[in-house]
Amino acid sequence: MKSTRFLPLIAFAGILVMLAVGLTLNPRDLPSALIGKEMPDLSLPSLHDSGQVRSADYRGKVWVINVWASWCVACQAEHQLLLNWRLPDGVDLVGLNYKDHPKAARAWLQDMGGDPYTAIAVDTVGKTGIDLGVYGVPETFVIGRDGHILFRHTGALDEQSMLKKITPVIREALEQ
């Protein structure tokens, strides 16, 4: 009987420890179950022409895919950075326009000062976004030569995340 009287105190202490650990975590650092796994098959209409944007076309290359939408406020914040981003030679920046109307996406790109992407796939229903585990836009993924997802960044990119997180992953992938 005496050992059970401390049970509520022990439970309360355990909850406090879990809360303290939780408060130290960054909510933007969401683990992705797809890191190290193959990029889901991407074969979607192109935003700019009647062709298709296919992940198979990037096999053997390191590439970056940025999920965005014209209705996304955070996408506006990162767009100028994407326009100015100088990726290493041979590394393509591919856009995935997510749950958006193509006409609105094209107008948004024009209003925002241009198109930083090598190609843009249109995912109007969001199926490819779901396959990638996208929970909101923007999100950015680095894909290795073998088609495996190497890195995921959730939220708007900033100079720090581009320089300290994404660029090193790209460089390492290029060296392999």
C-alpha positions as CSV (number, residue, x, y, z in Angstrom):
1,M,0.0,0.0,0.0
2,K,2.8,2.4,0.9
3,S,4.4,2.1,-2.5
4,T,1.3,3.1,-4.4
5,R,0.9,6.5,-2.6
6,F,3.9,7.9,-4.5
7,L,2.5,6.7,-7.9
8,P,0.8,10.0,-8.7
9,L,3.9,11.9,-7.9
10,I,6.1,9.6,-10.1
11,A,3.6,9.9,-12.9
12,F,3.5,13.7,-12.6
13,A,7.4,13.8,-12.6
14,G,7.4,11.7,-15.8
15,I,5.0,14.0,-17.5
16,L,7.1,17.0,-16.6
17,V,10.2,15.3,-18.0
18,M,8.4,14.5,-21.3
19,L,7.1,18.1,-21.5
20,A,10.6,19.5,-20.9
21,V,12.1,17.4,-23.6
22,G,9.3,18.3,-26.0
23,L,9.9,22.0,-25.4
24,T,13.5,21.7,-26.6
25,L,12.5,20.2,-30.0
26,N,12.1,22.3,-33.1
27,P,8.6,21.8,-34.6
28,R,10.0,22.4,-38.1
29,D,12.3,19.4,-37.8
30,L,9.8,16.8,-38.8
31,P,11.2,13.4,-39.4
32,S,10.4,11.9,-42.8
33,A,9.8,8.3,-43.2
34,L,11.0,8.7,-46.8
35,I,14.6,9.7,-46.0
36,G,16.8,7.1,-47.5
37,K,13.9,5.7,-49.5
38,E,13.2,6.0,-53.2
39,M,11.5,9.1,-54.5
40,P,7.8,8.3,-55.2
41,D,7.2,8.0,-59.0
42,L,6.6,11.5,-60.3
43,S,4.8,11.7,-63.7
44,L,2.7,14.9,-63.9
45,P,1.7,17.5,-66.4
46,S,4.2,20.3,-66.9
47,L,3.0,23.8,-65.9
48,H,4.5,25.4,-69.0
49,D,3.9,23.1,-71.9
50,S,2.0,20.0,-72.9
51,G,4.7,17.6,-71.7
52,Q,5.2,15.7,-68.6
53,V,7.6,16.2,-65.7
54,R,8.9,12.7,-64.6
55,S,11.2,11.7,-61.8
56,A,12.7,9.1,-64.2
57,D,14.1,12.0,-66.3
58,Y,16.4,13.0,-63.3
59,R,17.7,9.5,-62.6
60,G,21.5,9.7,-62.4
61,K,21.4,13.3,-61.3
62,V,21.2,15.1,-58.0
63,W,18.2,17.3,-58.0
64,V,16.0,19.4,-55.6
65,I,12.3,19.4,-55.6
66,N,10.4,22.4,-54.1
67,V,6.7,22.0,-53.3
68,W,4.9,25.3,-53.6
69,A,1.6,27.0,-54.4
70,S,0.3,30.4,-55.5
71,W,-2.0,30.6,-52.4
72,C,0.9,29.9,-50.0
73,V,2.1,33.0,-48.1
74,A,5.3,31.3,-46.9
75,C,6.1,30.5,-50.6
76,Q,6.3,34.2,-51.2
77,A,8.9,34.6,-48.5
78,E,11.2,32.0,-50.1
79,H,10.6,32.8,-53.8
80,Q,13.3,35.5,-54.1
81,L,15.8,33.2,-52.5
82,L,15.0,30.5,-55.0
83,L,15.4,33.0,-57.9
84,N,18.9,33.9,-56.5
85,W,19.9,30.4,-55.6
86,R,22.9,29.2,-57.6
87,L,22.9,25.5,-57.5
88,P,26.0,23.6,-58.5
89,D,26.2,22.7,-62.2
90,G,24.1,19.8,-63.2
91,V,21.7,20.1,-60.2
92,D,18.2,21.0,-61.2
93,L,15.5,22.8,-59.1
94,V,12.2,21.2,-59.9
95,G,8.9,22.7,-58.7
96,L,5.9,20.8,-57.6
97,N,2.9,23.1,-57.8
98,Y,0.6,21.7,-55.1
99,K,-3.2,21.8,-55.1
100,D,-3.2,24.9,-57.2
101,H,-4.8,26.1,-60.5
102,P,-2.2,26.2,-63.3
103,K,-3.4,29.6,-64.5
104,A,-3.0,31.0,-61.0
105,A,0.5,29.4,-60.6
106,R,1.7,30.9,-63.9
107,A,0.4,34.4,-63.0
108,W,2.0,34.1,-59.5
109,L,5.4,33.3,-61.0
110,Q,5.1,36.3,-63.3
111,D,4.0,38.6,-60.4
112,M,6.8,37.3,-58.2
113,G,9.6,38.1,-60.6
114,G,10.2,34.9,-62.5
115,D,10.5,31.2,-62.6
116,P,13.5,29.7,-60.7
117,Y,12.6,26.1,-61.7
118,T,14.1,23.9,-64.5
119,A,10.6,22.3,-64.7
120,I,7.4,22.5,-62.8
121,A,5.0,19.5,-62.3
122,V,1.4,20.3,-61.6
123,D,-0.2,18.3,-58.8
124,T,-3.7,19.7,-58.7
125,V,-5.2,16.9,-56.6
126,G,-2.2,16.6,-54.2
127,K,-1.6,12.8,-54.8
128,T,2.1,13.2,-55.4
129,G,2.3,15.6,-52.4
130,I,0.7,12.9,-50.3
131,D,3.1,10.3,-51.6
132,L,6.0,12.6,-50.5
133,G,4.5,13.0,-47.1
134,V,3.9,16.7,-47.6
135,Y,1.8,18.2,-44.8
136,G,2.0,21.8,-45.9
137,V,3.8,24.0,-48.4
138,P,6.5,24.9,-48.9
139,E,8.6,21.8,-48.5
140,T,12.0,21.1,-50.2
141,F,13.6,17.7,-50.8
142,V,17.1,16.8,-52.1
143,I,17.1,13.7,-54.3
144,G,20.3,11.7,-54.9
145,R,21.6,10.2,-58.2
146,D,20.1,6.9,-57.3
147,G,16.6,8.4,-56.9
148,H,16.6,8.2,-53.0
149,I,15.4,11.1,-50.9
150,L,18.4,12.5,-49.0
151,F,17.0,15.5,-47.1
152,R,13.7,17.2,-46.4
153,H,13.2,20.8,-45.3
154,T,9.7,21.8,-44.1
155,G,8.6,25.4,-44.3
156,A,10.0,28.4,-46.1
157,L,13.7,28.2,-47.0
158,D,16.0,31.0,-45.7
159,E,19.6,31.7,-46.3
160,Q,20.7,29.7,-43.2
161,S,18.8,26.6,-44.2
162,M,20.1,26.8,-47.7
163,L,23.7,27.3,-46.7
164,K,24.0,25.2,-43.6
165,K,21.6,22.3,-44.3
166,I,20.7,21.9,-48.0
167,T,23.9,22.9,-49.8
168,P,26.1,20.5,-47.8
169,V,23.7,17.6,-48.6
170,I,23.9,18.5,-52.3
171,R,27.7,18.7,-52.3
172,E,28.0,15.4,-50.5
173,A,25.6,13.8,-53.0
174,L,27.6,15.2,-55.9
175,E,30.8,13.7,-54.5
176,Q,29.3,10.2,-54.3
